[in-house]
């Protein structure tokens, strides 16, 4: 729920916007990752990218730190690996439940068969 009172509006410099646009244009880097690392909404970054395409934000001459670019790429790789591990973990949990239910059913029927045999 939003807080009552006046809304806080942030003003970003053109250099900050241009740097954000340059970072988001790197190959292998997602817009949402750049936005999250800069604490801005992905829509805002997309709007800045649009303005840069229109020529309203000048991105030429803005250099991107190679360490920052490498960190963003690594973040993307780690997030993908984490999502894959979550899927595998859920699948293993389902397999454990399935096999334990199957063992419980088979052990009940085998006990009943042993009791009915003379």
Backbone as CSV, one residue per row, in Angstrom:
resi,resn,N_x,N_y,N_z,CA_x,CA_y,CA_z,C_x,C_y,C_z
1,UNK,0.842,-1.169,0.000,0.000,0.000,0.000,0.895,1.243,0.000
2,UNK,0.613,2.198,-0.870,1.451,3.395,-0.920,1.329,4.232,0.341
3,UNK,2.396,4.931,0.624,2.406,5.805,1.797,1.629,7.080,1.496
4,UNK,0.918,7.596,2.484,0.226,8.863,2.252,1.227,10.016,2.199
5,UNK,0.842,11.056,1.539,1.710,12.223,1.457,2.241,12.418,0.065
6,UNK,3.104,13.408,-0.100,3.634,13.700,-1.437,4.540,12.575,-1.930
7,UNK,4.488,12.342,-3.210,5.280,11.297,-3.833,6.712,11.793,-4.047
8,UNK,7.674,10.920,-3.824,9.071,11.283,-4.023,9.423,11.111,-5.493
9,UNK,9.965,12.148,-6.079,10.371,12.102,-7.471,11.884,12.233,-7.523
10,UNK,12.520,11.281,-8.187,13.973,11.301,-8.307,14.352,11.937,-9.640
11,UNK,15.397,12.730,-9.626,15.929,13.348,-10.838,17.299,12.734,-11.102
12,UNK,17.436,12.162,-12.265,18.698,11.540,-12.639,19.401,12.423,-13.659
13,UNK,20.712,12.479,-13.565,21.481,13.288,-14.516,21.494,12.597,-15.872
14,UNK,21.765,13.378,-16.907,21.842,12.804,-18.252,22.998,11.828,-18.369
15,UNK,24.068,12.073,-17.633,25.206,11.149,-17.645,24.817,9.792,-17.041
16,UNK,24.057,9.830,-15.947,23.585,8.591,-15.316,22.699,7.819,-16.284
17,UNK,21.784,8.538,-16.945,20.877,7.894,-17.899,21.654,7.289,-19.063
18,UNK,22.629,8.032,-19.576,23.416,7.538,-20.703,24.235,6.309,-20.314
19,UNK,24.780,6.321,-19.111,25.543,5.162,-18.630,24.629,3.952,-18.475
20,UNK,23.438,4.177,-17.959,22.482,3.080,-17.801,22.098,2.504,-19.157
21,UNK,21.897,3.368,-20.129,21.552,2.907,-21.478,22.693,2.103,-22.064
22,UNK,23.926,2.587,-21.911,25.082,1.862,-22.439,25.231,0.487,-21.782
23,UNK,24.995,0.428,-20.478,25.076,-0.861,-19.778,24.019,-1.828,-20.288
24,UNK,22.823,-1.316,-20.547,21.733,-2.192,-20.988,21.924,-2.663,-22.420
25,UNK,22.781,-1.998,-23.175,23.031,-2.389,-24.564,24.125,-3.443,-24.697
26,UNK,24.772,-3.789,-23.604,25.827,-4.800,-23.655,25.237,-6.160,-24.014
27,UNK,25.939,-6.944,-24.820,25.419,-8.281,-25.151,25.459,-9.202,-23.933
28,UNK,24.402,-9.951,-23.753,24.329,-10.894,-22.644,23.870,-10.280,-21.336
29,UNK,23.415,-9.034,-21.369,22.961,-8.353,-20.163,21.493,-8.011,-20.341
30,UNK,20.673,-8.354,-19.350,19.238,-8.080,-19.424,18.930,-6.696,-18.861
31,UNK,17.901,-6.082,-19.405,17.496,-4.748,-18.949,17.099,-4.786,-17.486
32,UNK,16.370,-5.829,-17.090,15.912,-5.887,-15.699,17.076,-6.029,-14.725
33,UNK,18.157,-6.686,-15.145,19.338,-6.806,-14.277,20.034,-5.456,-14.109
34,UNK,20.140,-4.714,-15.206,20.750,-3.386,-15.126,19.896,-2.479,-14.249
35,UNK,18.579,-2.527,-14.469,17.669,-1.688,-13.683,17.756,-2.032,-12.200
36,UNK,17.806,-3.311,-11.883,17.895,-3.721,-10.479,19.212,-3.273,-9.855
37,UNK,20.302,-3.362,-10.600,21.596,-2.966,-10.043,21.693,-1.454,-9.848
38,UNK,20.924,-0.689,-10.645,20.937,0.772,-10.512,19.785,1.301,-9.658
39,UNK,18.951,0.398,-9.159,17.797,0.760,-8.319,16.825,1.680,-9.055
40,UNK,16.561,1.369,-10.314,15.533,2.078,-11.073,14.559,1.041,-11.615
41,UNK,13.370,1.479,-11.961,12.368,0.568,-12.508,12.749,0.221,-13.949
42,UNK,12.535,-1.036,-14.356,12.879,-1.421,-15.730,12.154,-0.575,-16.787
43,UNK,10.937,-0.146,-16.482,10.207,0.705,-17.428,10.950,2.028,-17.640
44,UNK,11.495,2.574,-16.567,12.234,3.835,-16.671,13.462,3.651,-17.557
45,UNK,14.149,2.541,-17.383,15.324,2.272,-18.216,14.915,2.089,-19.677
46,UNK,13.801,1.426,-19.913,13.314,1.266,-21.282,12.960,2.618,-21.899
47,UNK,12.399,3.497,-21.102,12.077,4.838,-21.572,13.348,5.605,-21.926
48,UNK,14.380,5.461,-21.105,15.659,6.112,-21.404,16.263,5.551,-22.684
49,UNK,16.132,4.250,-22.882,16.648,3.636,-24.109,15.926,4.185,-25.336
50,UNK,14.620,4.357,-25.221,13.831,4.917,-26.322,14.286,6.343,-26.614
51,UNK,14.484,7.131,-25.566,14.924,8.512,-25.752,16.324,8.570,-26.356
52,UNK,17.159,7.604,-26.027,18.508,7.550,-26.610,18.411,7.224,-28.101
53,UNK,17.508,6.328,-28.475,17.316,6.016,-29.899,16.812,7.235,-30.659
54,UNK,15.981,8.040,-29.993,15.440,9.244,-30.627,16.448,10.381,-30.635
55,UNK,17.551,10.248,-29.912,18.583,11.270,-29.879,18.411,12.282,-28.761
56,UNK,17.471,12.057,-27.861,17.250,12.987,-26.753,18.277,12.793,-25.637
57,UNK,18.820,11.594,-25.526,19.882,11.309,-24.562,21.103,10.891,-25.371
58,UNK,22.202,11.580,-25.174,23.423,11.315,-25.940,24.244,10.273,-25.194
59,UNK,24.480,9.130,-25.865,25.239,8.051,-25.234,26.654,7.940,-25.797
60,UNK,26.955,8.684,-26.835,28.305,8.619,-27.413,29.278,9.299,-26.462
61,UNK,30.425,8.706,-26.329,31.444,9.259,-25.450,31.331,8.763,-24.016
62,UNK,30.292,8.006,-23.719,30.123,7.434,-22.382,30.798,6.072,-22.381
63,UNK,31.783,5.912,-21.523,32.476,4.628,-21.449,31.899,3.803,-20.301
64,UNK,31.869,2.519,-20.521,31.343,1.589,-19.526,32.519,0.866,-18.885
65,UNK,32.535,0.839,-17.579,33.591,0.156,-16.852,33.500,-1.340,-17.131
66,UNK,34.604,-1.943,-17.521,34.604,-3.369,-17.869,34.268,-4.254,-16.678
67,UNK,34.651,-3.828,-15.476,34.324,-4.612,-14.283,32.829,-4.641,-14.034
68,UNK,32.164,-3.516,-14.260,30.709,-3.449,-14.078,30.018,-4.338,-15.105
69,UNK,30.484,-4.280,-16.339,29.896,-5.103,-17.388,30.083,-6.589,-17.071
70,UNK,31.261,-6.950,-16.617,31.525,-8.355,-16.275,30.659,-8.797,-15.103
71,UNK,30.475,-7.902,-14.142,29.646,-8.235,-12.977,28.190,-8.445,-13.377
72,UNK,27.683,-7.617,-14.285,26.306,-7.787,-14.746,26.126,-9.101,-15.515
73,UNK,27.114,-9.441,-16.325,27.037,-10.714,-17.051,27.085,-11.891,-16.084
74,UNK,27.932,-11.796,-15.082,28.024,-12.864,-14.075,26.723,-12.977,-13.294
75,UNK,26.122,-11.842,-12.973,24.833,-11.849,-12.280,23.783,-12.575,-13.114
76,UNK,23.758,-12.313,-14.383,22.805,-12.970,-15.292,23.037,-14.485,-15.303
77,UNK,24.310,-14.891,-15.372,24.633,-16.320,-15.400,24.224,-17.002,-14.096
78,UNK,24.502,-16.345,-12.973,24.170,-16.917,-11.663,22.658,-17.035,-11.493
79,UNK,21.918,-16.033,-11.958,20.457,-16.088,-11.855,19.891,-17.244,-12.679
80,UNK,20.429,-17.445,-13.874,19.973,-18.564,-14.704,20.262,-19.900,-14.018
81,UNK,21.449,-20.028,-13.456,21.816,-21.271,-12.766,20.926,-21.491,-11.551
82,UNK,20.613,-20.420,-10.833,19.744,-20.523,-9.656,18.349,-20.981,-10.058
83,UNK,17.800,-20.426,-11.130,16.472,-20.843,-11.598,16.480,-22.317,-11.998
84,UNK,17.546,-22.759,-12.651,17.656,-24.168,-13.042,17.709,-25.064,-11.802
85,UNK,18.465,-24.655,-10.799,18.548,-25.434,-9.566,17.203,-25.487,-8.837
86,UNK,16.454,-24.400,-8.858,15.129,-24.409,-8.232,14.203,-25.411,-8.921
87,UNK,14.253,-25.456,-10.242,13.426,-26.399,-10.996,13.828,-27.830,-10.656
88,UNK,15.130,-28.092,-10.638,15.606,-29.431,-10.309,15.224,-29.822,-8.884
89,UNK,15.303,-28.900,-7.955,14.956,-29.168,-6.563,13.470,-29.511,-6.436
90,UNK,12.612,-28.759,-7.101,11.173,-29.049,-7.066,10.873,-30.418,-7.671
91,UNK,11.563,-30.746,-8.745,11.361,-32.043,-9.382,11.793,-33.174,-8.449
92,UNK,12.910,-33.002,-7.774,13.374,-34.028,-6.838,12.417,-34.186,-5.655
93,UNK,11.872,-33.079,-5.172,10.900,-33.167,-4.080,9.672,-33.960,-4.520
94,UNK,9.201,-33.712,-5.748,8.045,-34.448,-6.260,8.374,-35.936,-6.410
95,UNK,9.582,-36.237,-6.853,9.983,-37.631,-7.018,10.049,-38.347,-5.668
96,UNK,10.533,-37.665,-4.640,10.600,-38.264,-3.309,9.205,-38.556,-2.785
97,UNK,8.296,-37.616,-2.950,6.915,-37.816,-2.496,6.288,-38.977,-3.254
98,UNK,6.506,-39.024,-4.564,5.923,-40.091,-5.379,6.428,-41.459,-4.943
99,UNK,7.741,-41.594,-4.762,8.283,-42.904,-4.389,7.894,-43.298,-2.970
100,UNK,7.821,-42.336,-2.061,7.426,-42.688,-0.691,5.964,-43.103,-0.632
101,UNK,5.086,-42.478,-1.415,3.689,-42.895,-1.474,3.574,-44.281,-2.094
102,UNK,4.363,-44.533,-3.099,4.317,-45.832,-3.773,4.791,-46.940,-2.831
103,UNK,5.842,-46.676,-2.053,6.327,-47.669,-1.099,5.289,-47.920,-0.011
104,UNK,4.638,-46.863,0.437,3.623,-47.015,1.482,2.460,-47.851,0.979
105,UNK,2.023,-47.659,-0.239,0.920,-48.430,-0.809,1.323,-49.891,-0.988
106,UNK,2.518,-50.130,-1.505,2.940,-51.503,-1.752,3.175,-52.245,-0.442
107,UNK,3.634,-51.593,0.601,3.865,-52.274,1.872,2.539,-52.606,2.550
108,UNK,1.513,-51.774,2.386,0.198,-52.076,2.962,-0.432,-53.288,2.289
109,UNK,-0.333,-53.376,0.987,-0.943,-54.505,0.288,-0.179,-55.799,0.575
110,UNK,1.115,-55.736,0.717,1.874,-56.962,0.975,1.593,-57.455,2.396
111,UNK,1.380,-56.557,3.358,1.046,-56.971,4.726,-0.331,-57.632,4.753
112,UNK,-1.278,-57.081,3.991,-2.623,-57.642,3.964,-2.600,-59.018,3.321
113,UNK,-1.782,-59.203,2.276,-1.694,-60.517,1.623,-1.075,-61.547,2.549
114,UNK,-0.088,-61.151,3.342,0.553,-62.079,4.268,-0.399,-62.502,5.367
115,UNK,-1.238,-61.584,5.825,-2.190,-61.912,6.903,-3.291,-62.839,6.393
116,UNK,-3.697,-62.727,5.137,-4.784,-63.572,4.591,-4.315,-64.954,4.179
117,UNK,-3.037,-65.158,4.004,-2.566,-66.492,3.591,-2.454,-67.390,4.818
118,UNK,-2.945,-68.675,4.705,-2.877,-69.604,5.860,-1.535,-70.194,6.064
